Amino acid sequence: LLKDENSEAALRLFPSDAIARAKLLLKNIGSIGAYSHSQGIPHIRENVAKFIEERDGHAADPSKIYLTQGASAGVQLTLQMIVEHSKVGIMIPIPQYPLYTATLAVLDANPVPYYLDEAKGWGLTTEELARSLSDAKRRGIETRALVIINPGNPTGQVLSEENMRDIIRFCKDNKIILLADEVYQTNIYLPKERPFHSFKKVLKSMGPEFDGFELISYHSISKGMIGECGRRGGYFECEGLDESVLEQIYKISSISLCPNVQGQIMVDLMVNPPKKGDPSFEQYKKEYDDIYYSLIKRAHKLENTFNSLEGCTCNSADGAMYLFPQIRLPKKAIEAARAAGKEPDQFYCLAMLESTGVCMVAGSGFGQVEGTAHFRSTFLPQPELFDEFCGGIQKFHASFMDKYRD
Amino acid sequence: LLKDENSEAALRLFPSDAIARAKLLLKNIGSIGAYSHSQGIPHIRENVAKFIEERDGHAADPSKIYLTQGASAGVQLTLQMIVEHSKVGIMIPIPQYPLYTATLAVLDANPVPYYLDEAKGWGLTTEELARSLSDAKRRGIETRALVIINPGNPTGQVLSEENMRDIIRFCKDNKIILLADEVYQTNIYLPKERPFHSFKKVLKSMGPEFDGFELISYHSISKGMIGECGRRGGYFECEGLDESVLEQIYKISSISLCPNVQGQIMVDLMVNPPKKGDPSFEQYKKEYDDIYYSLIKRAHKLENTFNSLEGCTCNSADGAMYLFPQIRLPKKAIEAARAAGKEPDQFYCLAMLESTGVCMVAGSGFGQVEGTAHFRSTFLPQPELFDEFCGGIQKFHASFMDKYRD
């Protein structure tokens, strides 16, 4: 990696385990500037498999793991493969992260919306899934896959194991591939009441009648406590897919040659972080924990802030980086919005932006039950600014309501 | 960038201009770990525009430049945008780099093949372009764009300015967007006889009647003398496209959030390399020139090697990293190939691989005039192994011909 005369200088800049890891990676990769295997560097896929095994307690196979340039790239590639013609439908949650509607629009496929149940903490009911599927059937749409975002974006819920089993059964009964967007799996803020379970783990606990169940799970370096989103790295794991389908995924991946090697290396760092005893462990653990405990604190503080607002309710901050409160706007505000040619939720968010500088995304960007108004907020503002951030929202909301209260 | 106490150590590892550049980039980017502008970091797009201006002597606009994860990603994005329905056709050269046929297959669009003229040094004739276009029309295909790879892959030719003007006129007359794959623009091995001209420059020299001509040009960090292909960086520049089309390109780019930031930084290094007087200039220039002059030498040596083989002819090594010689195989060899269930060119290449360990790609992978046989070879084996490489090919070919000569 480094010329001998430079080793001493390098050691002053980097911990010895970081240098050892760089050497090991370089040995396995050969050259950081060259194309890698189109499916991702084998050494790194092996580490991903170990990470999954440790997380789930079930075997993972590196040959069924594909490294990607972030989860978005993985979602786009697999949806492209699943969408055979313009009558294909993909079940997506409402509210949803717009990656899904945008990708389906580009592919000329049909979103088959199912609504998350706000009254049940943004959980799913199989009744609603069945309703959504049969509505699509009536429209002549062939539903091939169901997207779940867990922990939720924009809704921030973490699904219960029981709910996940229901979903898996629903997919099995209807011969639907399950696409599990699990990029927020380490952003868990009620770890005892609402722990994260991967769909892979829950599936594997359901016994041999679910062998061959088709599941694709996505993960990313962009979230969690590392949040290295600009580096574009991630992976997806395929479970139960036919060998010939895996070959086609590899073929499509190879059109783009390979995911960027630095992003692949970041995946290695994510799935195989410094271990106790490593020189960089203490610093890693401290930075990780500082971010994690601060996010927990901010998540719950923001949830409480939203629930303190007149006419506003917010489900619990289970996970991810978002809350999606519902606001019940006064008639006067709705009329003012219509007069300004805006949706009521957009009108509210624009007023907040102008008054406080805080940018919330209106619920209509994610989808919501007709006649309701929501917005998505992150809880990412820096800890030292967070009280001011929450105070600003409260102050704005009070004055907005004073202006428009019926 | 670095803590003060680390500056001294850093200076022992990196030249001061490299550190200054890193600081400037960091200042303009903000964070290397965060998402950048979906179109690419503005500071880097400005440097790309300066590079294009300096290359062509014509203005370039950073707002019409899109940074990408390599040229492949740019080609896929723009073809996706152009292919509106399954009757759309895209003219592609034969032989061609398989990115184009693969992407058109995924998009369910129609390749409209035109043949490069081997007898004219793999140049294009407008007669052949017209033939190709009217054939497509007869098949009910709406041809929307024409792909040119210049310098050529797999053919290694560099087009003359006159030939380029003909192509531009053809596209204008037929209302066809020109897609110029110019990723090998610095790999030029006969710089006096066959200099590289960008299509942008040639277009701009053709006068005001060509205002509004639609051209998209692609470039990449994967080729040239840097060859940092695993880092996935590149850009495309749009010329003459309507503002509303540019907005759609931006929208589609934003689905994937942003190109990886490290790849963008490599684009900055490519378009704005160390300048004379910079501490790292001498090393940069030496490494660059060593690679360049060695590539020139290897290109011409390999061309001569192929032309020395019985029944083999090879056009001149103008540019790119490839040669695409034609081999006239004896009947006996063709019969042996058929008996083995292989195409003759594949049979030849497999025999070479088994006998020498040298991997050539059979011409049928790129397309070729029916009944002819070619193969693609790079001239990338290391200089110290190159004589052995060429000698091995000659020895293999002689014994192959001895075995199969009619």
HADDOCK unambig.tbl for C-alpha pairs under 7 A between the chains (distance, minus, plus):
assign (segid A and resid 6 and name CA) (segid B and resid 13 and name CA) 6.40 0.50 0.50
assign (segid A and resid 9 and name CA) (segid B and resid 9 and name CA) 4.97 0.50 0.50
assign (segid A and resid 9 and name CA) (segid B and resid 12 and name CA) 6.53 0.50 0.50
assign (segid A and resid 9 and name CA) (segid B and resid 13 and name CA) 6.84 0.50 0.50
assign (segid A and resid 12 and name CA) (segid B and resid 9 and name CA) 6.54 0.50 0.50
assign (segid A and resid 13 and name CA) (segid B and resid 6 and name CA) 6.38 0.50 0.50
assign (segid A and resid 13 and name CA) (segid B and resid 9 and name CA) 6.84 0.50 0.50
assign (segid A and resid 32 and name CA) (segid B and resid 230 and name CA) 6.51 0.50 0.50
assign (segid A and resid 33 and name CA) (segid B and resid 228 and name CA) 4.49 0.50 0.50
assign (segid A and resid 33 and name CA) (segid B and resid 229 and name CA) 5.82 0.50 0.50
assign (segid A and resid 33 and name CA) (segid B and resid 230 and name CA) 4.76 0.50 0.50
assign (segid A and resid 33 and name CA) (segid B and resid 231 and name CA) 5.92 0.50 0.50
assign (segid A and resid 34 and name CA) (segid B and resid 228 and name CA) 6.16 0.50 0.50
assign (segid A and resid 34 and name CA) (segid B and resid 229 and name CA) 5.32 0.50 0.50
assign (segid A and resid 34 and name CA) (segid B and resid 230 and name CA) 4.38 0.50 0.50
assign (segid A and resid 35 and name CA) (segid B and resid 229 and name CA) 5.65 0.50 0.50
assign (segid A and resid 35 and name CA) (segid B and resid 230 and name CA) 4.10 0.50 0.50
assign (segid A and resid 36 and name CA) (segid B and resid 230 and name CA) 6.43 0.50 0.50
assign (segid A and resid 72 and name CA) (segid B and resid 256 and name CA) 5.90 0.50 0.50
assign (segid A and resid 73 and name CA) (segid B and resid 256 and name CA) 6.64 0.50 0.50
assign (segid A and resid 99 and name CA) (segid B and resid 255 and name CA) 6.06 0.50 0.50
assign (segid A and resid 102 and name CA) (segid B and resid 255 and name CA) 6.87 0.50 0.50
assign (segid A and resid 228 and name CA) (segid B and resid 33 and name CA) 4.49 0.50 0.50
assign (segid A and resid 228 and name CA) (segid B and resid 34 and name CA) 6.17 0.50 0.50
assign (segid A and resid 229 and name CA) (segid B and resid 33 and name CA) 5.84 0.50 0.50
assign (segid A and resid 229 and name CA) (segid B and resid 34 and name CA) 5.32 0.50 0.50
assign (segid A and resid 229 and name CA) (segid B and resid 35 and name CA) 5.65 0.50 0.50
assign (segid A and resid 230 and name CA) (segid B and resid 32 and name CA) 6.49 0.50 0.50
assign (segid A and resid 230 and name CA) (segid B and resid 33 and name CA) 4.76 0.50 0.50
assign (segid A and resid 230 and name CA) (segid B and resid 34 and name CA) 4.38 0.50 0.50
assign (segid A and resid 230 and name CA) (segid B and resid 35 and name CA) 4.11 0.50 0.50
assign (segid A and resid 230 and name CA) (segid B and resid 36 and name CA) 6.44 0.50 0.50
assign (segid A and resid 230 and name CA) (segid B and resid 260 and name CA) 5.67 0.50 0.50
assign (segid A and resid 230 and name CA) (segid B and resid 261 and name CA) 5.57 0.50 0.50
assign (segid A and resid 231 and name CA) (segid B and resid 33 and name CA) 5.94 0.50 0.50
assign (segid A and resid 231 and name CA) (segid B and resid 260 and name CA) 4.88 0.50 0.50
assign (segid A and resid 231 and name CA) (segid B and resid 261 and name CA) 5.72 0.50 0.50
assign (segid A and resid 231 and name CA) (segid B and resid 262 and name CA) 6.80 0.50 0.50
assign (segid A and resid 232 and name CA) (segid B and resid 260 and name CA) 5.28 0.50 0.50
assign (segid A and resid 255 and name CA) (segid B and resid 99 and name CA) 6.06 0.50 0.50
assign (segid A and resid 255 and name CA) (segid B and resid 102 and name CA) 6.86 0.50 0.50
assign (segid A and resid 256 and name CA) (segid B and resid 72 and name CA) 5.89 0.50 0.50
assign (segid A and resid 256 and name CA) (segid B and resid 73 and name CA) 6.63 0.50 0.50
assign (segid A and resid 260 and name CA) (segid B and resid 230 and name CA) 5.66 0.50 0.50
assign (segid A and resid 260 and name CA) (segid B and resid 231 and name CA) 4.91 0.50 0.50
assign (segid A and resid 260 and name CA) (segid B and resid 232 and name CA) 5.27 0.50 0.50
assign (segid A and resid 261 and name CA) (segid B and resid 230 and name CA) 5.58 0.50 0.50
assign (segid A and resid 261 and name CA) (segid B and resid 231 and name CA) 5.73 0.50 0.50
assign (segid A and resid 262 and name CA) (segid B and resid 231 and name CA) 6.80 0.50 0.50
